[in-house]
Amino acid sequence: MRSYDPYYNLSTVRQRPPTYIDAALDDGQVLHYQPARYVAQRRSCVTDRDRELVFRMRTVGGHAGASHGSGIAEEAAFRMAWALDQLRRSSR
């Protein structure tokens, strides 16, 4: 299983794909430090700033999701904006 683990298989020679990481402080299934630890490990593998990595930590949300309409719309808009930006960059 360790050969498939994204945390332990980061290296400075491999190219990393554009990645959007979204986490929440009050998520009951994924503790807040786990995605933050991955982001820190990935950033330690690059010599310059990792522009292909977006890390968003929210105070509410997580696996339970937002409880009201504006929060759901904000999450969806943020994810769609990131995906559209990646499509724009890949078409250059």
C-alpha distances in whole Angstrom, upper triangle without the diagonal:
4,5,6,7,10,12,11,11,15,17,21,22,19,21,20,21,23,22,23,22,24,24,26,27,28,25,24,21,19,21,23,21,18,19,21,19,17,20,22,19,19,23,23,21,25,28,30,29,27,29,26,24,26,25,27,27,30,32,31,29,25,24,28,29,33,35,38,39,39,36,34,36,35,32,32,34,32,29,32,33,30,29,33,33,30,32,35,33,32,35,37
4,5,5,9,9,7,8,12,14,18,19,17,19,18,20,22,20,22,21,23,23,26,27,28,25,25,21,19,20,22,20,16,17,19,17,15,18,19,16,17,20,20,18,22,25,27,27,24,27,24,23,25,24,26,26,29,31,31,29,26,25,29,30,33,36,39,39,39,36,35,37,35,32,32,34,32,29,32,33,29,29,33,32,29,31,34,32,31,34,36
4,6,8,10,8,7,11,13,17,16,14,17,16,18,21,20,22,21,24,24,27,29,30,27,27,23,21,23,24,22,19,19,21,18,16,19,20,16,16,20,20,18,21,24,26,26,23,26,23,22,24,24,27,27,30,32,33,31,27,26,30,31,34,37,40,40,40,37,35,37,36,32,32,34,32,29,31,32,29,28,31,31,28,29,32,30,29,32,33
4,6,9,8,7,11,13,17,17,14,16,14,15,18,17,19,18,21,21,24,26,27,24,24,21,19,21,22,20,17,17,19,17,14,17,19,16,15,19,20,18,20,24,26,25,22,24,21,20,22,22,24,25,27,30,30,27,24,23,27,28,31,34,36,37,37,33,32,33,32,29,29,31,28,25,28,29,26,25,28,28,25,27,30,28,26,30,31
4,6,6,6,9,12,16,17,15,16,14,15,17,15,17,16,18,19,22,23,24,22,22,18,16,17,18,17,13,13,16,13,11,14,15,13,13,17,17,16,19,22,24,23,20,22,20,18,20,19,21,22,25,27,27,25,22,21,25,26,29,32,34,35,35,31,30,32,30,27,27,29,27,24,27,28,24,24,28,27,24,27,29,28,26,30,31
4,6,5,6,10,13,15,12,13,10,12,14,12,14,13,16,17,20,22,23,21,22,19,16,17,17,16,12,11,13,12,8,11,13,10,9,13,14,13,15,19,20,19,16,18,16,14,16,16,18,19,22,25,26,24,20,20,24,24,27,31,33,33,33,29,28,30,28,24,25,27,24,21,24,25,21,21,24,24,21,23,26,24,23,27,28
4,6,6,10,13,15,13,14,12,14,15,13,15,13,16,16,19,20,22,20,21,18,15,15,15,13,10,10,11,9,6,9,10,7,8,11,12,11,14,18,19,18,16,18,17,14,16,15,18,18,22,24,25,23,20,21,25,25,28,31,33,34,33,30,29,31,29,25,26,28,25,23,26,26,23,23,26,25,23,26,28,26,25,29,30
4,6,9,12,14,13,15,13,16,18,16,19,17,20,20,23,24,26,23,24,21,18,18,19,16,13,13,14,11,9,12,12,9,10,13,12,11,15,18,20,20,18,21,19,17,20,19,22,22,25,27,28,27,24,24,28,28,31,35,37,38,37,33,33,34,32,29,30,31,28,26,29,29,26,26,29,28,26,28,31,28,28,31,32
4,6,10,11,9,12,11,13,16,15,18,17,21,21,24,26,28,25,26,23,20,21,21,19,16,15,16,14,11,13,14,10,10,13,13,11,14,17,19,19,17,20,18,16,19,19,22,23,27,29,30,28,25,26,29,30,32,36,38,38,37,34,33,34,33,29,30,31,28,26,28,28,25,25,28,27,24,26,28,26,25,29,29
4,7,9,8,9,8,11,14,13,16,16,19,20,23,25,27,25,27,24,21,21,20,18,15,14,15,12,9,11,11,8,7,10,9,7,10,13,15,16,13,16,15,14,17,17,20,22,25,28,29,28,25,26,29,29,32,35,37,37,36,33,32,33,31,28,29,29,26,24,26,26,23,23,26,24,21,24,26,23,23,27,27
4,6,6,8,9,13,15,15,19,19,22,23,27,28,30,29,30,27,24,24,23,21,19,17,17,15,13,13,13,10,8,10,9,6,9,11,14,15,13,16,15,15,18,19,23,24,28,31,32,31,28,29,33,33,35,38,40,40,39,36,35,36,34,31,31,32,28,27,29,28,24,25,27,25,23,25,27,24,23,27,27
4,6,8,9,13,15,16,19,20,23,25,28,29,32,31,32,30,27,27,25,23,21,19,19,17,15,14,14,11,9,10,9,5,6,8,11,13,12,15,15,15,18,19,23,25,29,32,34,33,30,31,35,34,36,40,41,41,40,37,36,37,34,31,32,32,29,27,29,28,24,25,27,25,22,25,26,23,22,26,25
4,7,9,13,16,17,21,22,25,27,31,32,35,33,35,32,29,29,28,26,24,22,22,20,17,17,17,14,12,13,12,9,9,11,13,15,14,16,16,17,20,22,26,28,31,34,36,35,32,33,37,36,38,42,43,43,41,39,38,38,36,33,33,33,30,28,30,29,25,25,27,25,22,25,26,22,21,25,24
4,6,10,13,14,18,19,23,25,29,30,33,31,33,30,27,27,26,24,22,20,21,19,16,16,17,14,11,13,13,10,10,13,14,15,13,15,14,15,18,20,24,26,29,33,34,32,30,30,34,33,36,39,41,40,39,36,35,35,33,30,30,31,28,25,27,26,23,22,25,23,20,22,23,20,19,22,22
4,7,10,12,16,17,21,24,27,29,32,30,32,29,26,27,26,24,22,20,20,19,16,15,17,14,11,13,14,10,10,13,13,14,11,12,11,12,16,18,22,24,28,31,32,31,28,29,33,32,34,37,38,38,36,34,33,32,30,28,28,28,25,23,24,23,19,19,21,19,16,18,20,16,15,19,19
4,7,8,12,14,17,20,24,26,28,26,28,26,23,24,22,21,19,16,17,16,13,12,14,12,9,11,13,10,10,13,13,13,9,11,8,9,13,15,18,21,24,27,29,27,25,26,29,28,30,34,35,34,33,30,29,29,27,24,24,24,21,19,21,20,16,16,19,17,14,16,18,15,15,18,19
4,6,10,12,16,19,22,25,28,25,28,25,22,24,22,22,19,16,18,18,14,13,16,15,11,13,16,13,13,16,15,14,10,11,7,8,11,14,17,20,23,26,27,25,23,24,27,26,28,31,32,31,30,28,26,26,24,21,21,21,19,16,17,17,13,13,15,14,11,13,15,13,12,15,16
4,7,10,13,17,20,23,26,24,26,24,21,23,21,21,19,15,16,17,14,12,15,15,12,13,16,15,14,16,15,13,9,8,4,6,8,11,14,17,20,24,25,23,21,22,25,23,25,29,29,28,27,24,23,23,21,18,18,18,15,13,14,14,10,10,12,11,8,11,13,11,11,14,15
4,6,10,13,17,20,22,20,23,21,18,19,17,17,15,12,13,15,11,10,13,14,11,12,15,15,14,17,16,14,10,10,6,5,6,8,11,14,17,20,21,19,17,19,22,20,22,26,26,26,24,22,21,21,19,16,16,16,13,11,13,13,9,10,13,12,10,13,15,14,14,17,19
4,7,10,14,17,19,17,20,19,16,17,15,16,15,11,12,14,12,10,14,15,12,13,17,17,17,20,18,15,12,11,8,6,5,6,8,11,13,17,18,16,14,16,19,17,18,22,23,22,21,18,17,17,15,12,13,13,10,8,11,11,8,9,12,12,10,14,16,15,16,19,20
4,7,10,13,16,14,17,15,12,13,12,12,11,7,9,11,10,8,12,13,12,13,16,17,17,20,19,16,13,13,11,8,6,5,6,8,11,14,15,13,11,13,16,15,17,20,22,22,20,17,17,18,15,12,14,15,11,10,13,14,11,12,16,15,14,17,19,18,19,23,24
4,7,10,13,11,14,13,11,12,10,12,11,8,10,13,12,11,14,16,15,16,19,20,21,24,22,19,16,16,14,11,8,6,5,6,8,11,11,10,8,11,13,11,13,17,18,18,17,14,13,15,13,9,12,13,10,9,13,14,12,13,17,16,16,19,21,21,22,25,26
4,7,9,8,11,11,8,9,7,9,9,7,8,12,12,11,14,16,16,17,20,21,22,25,24,21,18,18,17,14,11,8,6,5,6,9,9,8,6,9,11,10,12,16,18,19,18,14,14,16,14,11,14,16,13,12,16,17,15,17,20,20,20,23,25,24,26,29,30
4,6,5,9,10,8,8,6,10,11,9,10,14,14,14,16,19,19,20,22,24,25,28,27,23,22,22,21,17,14,11,8,5,5,5,6,6,5,9,10,9,10,13,16,17,17,13,14,16,14,12,15,17,14,15,18,19,18,20,23,23,23,26,28,28,29,32,33
4,6,9,11,9,7,5,9,11,11,11,14,15,15,17,19,20,21,23,25,26,29,28,25,23,24,23,19,17,13,11,7,6,5,6,8,8,11,12,12,13,15,17,20,19,15,17,19,17,15,19,20,18,18,22,23,21,23,26,26,26,29,31,31,32,35,36
4,6,9,9,8,7,11,13,13,14,16,18,18,20,22,23,24,26,28,30,32,31,28,27,27,26,22,20,16,14,10,9,7,6,7,7,9,9,10,11,13,16,19,18,15,16,19,18,16,19,21,19,20,23,24,23,25,28,28,29,31,33,33,34,37,39
4,6,6,6,7,11,11,11,13,16,16,17,19,21,22,23,25,27,29,32,31,28,26,26,25,21,19,16,13,11,10,9,8,7,5,6,7,9,11,13,16,19,19,15,16,19,18,15,18,20,19,18,22,23,22,23,27,27,27,30,32,32,33,35,37
4,6,7,9,12,12,13,16,17,18,20,22,23,24,26,27,29,31,34,34,31,29,29,28,24,22,19,17,14,13,12,11,10,8,7,8,11,13,15,18,21,22,18,18,22,21,18,21,24,22,21,25,27,25,26,30,30,30,32,35,35,35,38,40
4,6,9,12,11,12,15,16,16,18,20,21,22,24,26,27,29,32,32,30,27,28,26,23,21,18,17,15,15,15,13,11,8,7,9,12,15,17,20,22,23,20,19,22,22,18,21,24,22,21,24,26,24,25,28,29,28,31,33,33,33,36,38
4,6,8,7,8,11,12,12,14,16,17,18,20,22,23,25,29,29,26,24,25,23,19,18,15,14,12,13,13,13,11,8,8,11,13,16,18,21,23,23,19,19,22,21,18,20,23,20,19,23,24,22,23,27,27,26,29,31,31,31,34,36
4,6,6,8,9,10,12,14,15,16,18,20,21,23,25,28,28,25,23,25,23,20,18,15,14,11,12,12,13,12,10,11,13,15,17,19,22,25,24,21,21,24,22,19,22,24,22,21,25,26,24,25,29,28,28,31,33,32,33,36,37
4,6,6,7,9,11,12,13,15,16,17,19,21,23,26,25,23,21,22,21,17,16,12,11,8,10,10,11,11,9,12,14,15,16,19,22,24,23,19,20,22,20,17,20,22,19,19,23,23,21,23,27,26,26,29,31,30,31,34,35
4,6,5,6,9,10,10,12,14,15,16,18,21,23,23,21,19,21,21,17,16,12,13,10,12,13,15,15,13,15,18,18,20,23,25,27,26,22,23,25,23,20,23,25,22,21,25,25,23,25,28,27,26,30,31,30,31,35,35
4,5,5,6,9,10,11,13,14,16,17,20,23,23,21,19,21,19,16,15,12,13,11,14,15,16,16,13,14,17,18,20,23,26,27,27,23,23,25,23,20,23,24,21,20,24,25,22,23,27,26,25,28,30,29,29,33,34
4,5,5,6,9,10,11,12,14,16,17,21,20,18,16,17,16,12,11,9,10,9,12,14,15,14,12,14,17,17,19,22,24,26,24,21,21,23,20,17,20,21,18,17,20,21,18,20,23,22,21,24,26,25,26,29,30
4,5,5,6,9,10,11,12,15,16,19,19,16,15,16,16,12,11,8,9,9,12,14,16,16,14,16,19,19,20,24,26,27,25,22,22,24,21,19,21,22,19,18,22,22,19,21,24,23,22,26,27,26,27,30,31
4,5,5,6,9,10,11,13,15,18,18,17,15,18,17,14,14,11,13,12,16,17,19,19,17,19,22,22,24,27,29,30,29,25,26,28,25,22,24,26,22,21,25,25,22,23,27,25,24,27,29,27,28,32,32
4,5,5,6,9,10,11,13,17,17,15,13,15,14,11,12,10,13,13,16,19,20,19,17,18,22,21,24,27,29,30,29,25,25,27,24,21,23,24,21,19,23,23,19,21,24,23,21,24,26,24,25,28,29
4,5,5,6,9,10,11,14,14,12,10,12,12,8,9,7,10,11,15,18,20,19,17,19,22,21,23,27,28,29,27,24,24,25,22,20,22,22,19,18,21,20,17,19,22,20,19,22,24,22,23,26,27
4,5,5,6,9,11,13,13,12,11,14,14,11,12,10,13,13,17,19,22,22,20,22,25,24,26,29,31,32,30,27,27,28,25,23,25,25,22,21,24,24,20,22,25,23,22,26,27,24,25,29,29
4,5,5,7,10,12,14,13,12,15,14,12,14,13,16,16,20,22,24,24,22,23,27,26,28,32,34,34,33,29,29,31,28,25,27,28,24,23,26,25,22,23,26,24,23,26,27,25,25,29,29
4,5,5,7,11,12,11,8,12,11,9,11,11,15,16,20,23,25,24,22,23,27,26,28,31,33,33,32,28,28,29,26,24,25,25,22,21,23,23,19,20,23,21,19,23,24,21,22,25,26
4,5,6,8,9,7,6,10,10,9,11,11,15,16,20,23,25,25,23,25,28,27,29,32,33,34,32,29,29,29,26,24,26,26,22,21,24,23,19,21,23,21,19,23,24,21,22,26,25
4,6,8,9,10,9,13,14,12,15,15,18,19,23,25,28,27,26,28,31,30,32,35,37,37,35,32,32,33,30,28,29,29,26,25,27,26,23,25,27,24,23,26,27,24,25,29,28
4,7,9,10,9,13,13,12,15,16,20,21,25,27,30,29,27,29,32,31,33,37,38,38,36,33,33,34,31,29,30,30,26,25,27,26,23,24,26,24,22,25,26,23,23,27,26
4,6,7,7,10,11,11,15,16,19,21,25,28,30,30,28,30,33,32,33,37,38,38,36,33,33,33,30,28,29,29,25,24,26,25,21,23,25,22,20,23,24,20,21,25,24
4,7,8,12,13,14,17,18,22,24,27,30,33,33,31,33,36,35,36,40,41,41,38,36,36,36,33,31,32,31,27,27,29,27,24,25,27,24,22,25,25,22,23,26,24
4,6,9,11,12,15,16,20,22,26,29,31,31,30,32,35,33,34,38,39,38,36,33,34,33,30,29,30,28,25,25,26,24,21,23,24,21,20,23,22,19,21,24,22
4,6,9,9,11,13,16,19,22,25,28,28,27,29,32,30,31,34,35,35,32,30,30,30,26,25,26,25,21,21,23,21,18,20,21,18,17,21,20,17,19,22,21
4,5,6,9,11,14,17,21,24,26,25,24,26,29,28,29,32,33,33,30,28,28,27,24,23,24,23,19,19,20,19,15,17,19,16,14,18,18,15,17,20,19
4,5,8,11,14,17,20,24,25,25,24,26,29,27,27,31,31,31,28,26,26,25,22,21,21,20,17,16,18,15,12,14,16,12,11,15,15,12,14,17,16
4,7,10,13,17,20,23,25,24,22,24,27,25,26,30,30,29,27,25,24,24,21,19,19,19,15,14,16,14,10,12,14,11,9,13,13,11,12,15,15
4,6,10,13,16,20,21,20,19,21,24,22,23,27,28,27,25,23,22,22,19,17,18,18,14,13,15,14,10,12,15,12,11,15,16,14,15,19,19
4,7,10,13,17,18,17,16,19,21,19,20,24,24,24,22,19,19,19,16,14,15,15,11,10,13,12,9,11,14,12,11,15,16,15,17,20,20
4,7,10,13,15,15,14,16,19,17,18,22,23,23,21,18,18,19,16,13,15,15,12,12,15,14,11,14,17,15,15,19,20,19,20,23,24
4,6,10,12,12,11,14,16,14,15,18,19,19,17,14,15,16,12,10,13,13,10,10,14,13,12,14,17,16,16,20,21,20,22,25,26
4,7,9,10,10,13,15,13,13,17,18,19,17,14,15,17,14,12,15,16,12,13,17,17,15,18,20,20,20,23,25,24,26,29,30
4,6,7,8,12,13,11,10,13,15,16,14,11,13,14,11,10,14,15,12,13,17,17,16,19,21,21,22,25,26,26,28,31,32
4,7,9,13,12,11,10,13,14,16,15,12,14,16,14,13,16,17,15,17,20,20,20,23,25,25,26,29,30,30,32,34,35
4,7,10,9,8,7,9,11,14,13,9,11,14,12,11,15,16,15,16,19,20,20,22,25,25,26,28,30,30,32,34,36
4,7,6,4,5,8,10,12,12,9,9,13,11,9,12,15,14,14,17,19,18,20,23,24,24,26,28,29,30,33,34
4,5,5,8,11,14,15,15,12,11,15,14,11,13,16,15,14,17,19,18,19,23,23,23,26,28,28,29,32,34
4,5,9,11,14,16,17,14,12,16,16,12,14,18,17,15,18,21,20,20,24,25,24,26,29,29,30,32,35
4,7,8,12,14,15,12,11,15,15,13,15,18,18,17,20,22,22,22,25,27,27,29,31,32,32,35,37
4,6,9,11,12,9,7,11,11,9,11,14,14,14,16,19,19,20,22,24,24,26,28,29,30,32,34
4,6,8,8,5,6,9,9,8,11,13,13,14,17,18,19,20,22,24,25,27,28,30,31,33,35
4,7,9,7,8,11,12,12,14,16,17,18,20,21,22,24,26,27,28,30,32,33,34,36,38
4,6,6,7,9,10,11,13,15,16,17,19,20,22,23,25,26,28,29,31,32,34,35,37
4,5,5,6,9,10,11,12,14,16,16,18,20,21,22,24,26,27,28,30,32,33,35
4,5,5,6,9,10,10,12,14,15,16,18,20,21,22,24,25,26,28,30,31,33
4,5,5,6,9,10,11,12,14,15,17,19,20,21,23,25,26,27,29,31,32
4,5,5,6,9,10,11,12,14,16,17,18,20,22,23,24,26,27,29,31
4,6,5,6,9,10,10,12,14,15,16,18,20,21,22,24,26,27,29
4,5,5,6,9,10,10,12,14,15,16,19,20,21,23,24,26,28
4,6,5,6,9,10,11,12,14,16,17,19,20,21,23,25,27
4,5,5,6,8,10,11,12,14,15,16,18,20,21,23,25
4,6,5,6,9,10,10,12,14,15,16,18,20,21,23
4,6,5,6,9,10,11,13,14,15,17,19,20,22
4,5,5,6,9,10,11,13,14,16,17,19,21
4,5,5,6,8,10,10,12,14,15,17,19
4,5,5,6,9,10,10,12,14,16,17
4,5,5,6,9,10,11,12,15,16
4,5,5,6,9,10,11,13,15
4,5,5,6,9,10,11,13
4,5,5,6,9,10,11
4,5,5,6,9,10
4,5,5,6,9
4,6,5,7
4,6,6
4,6
4
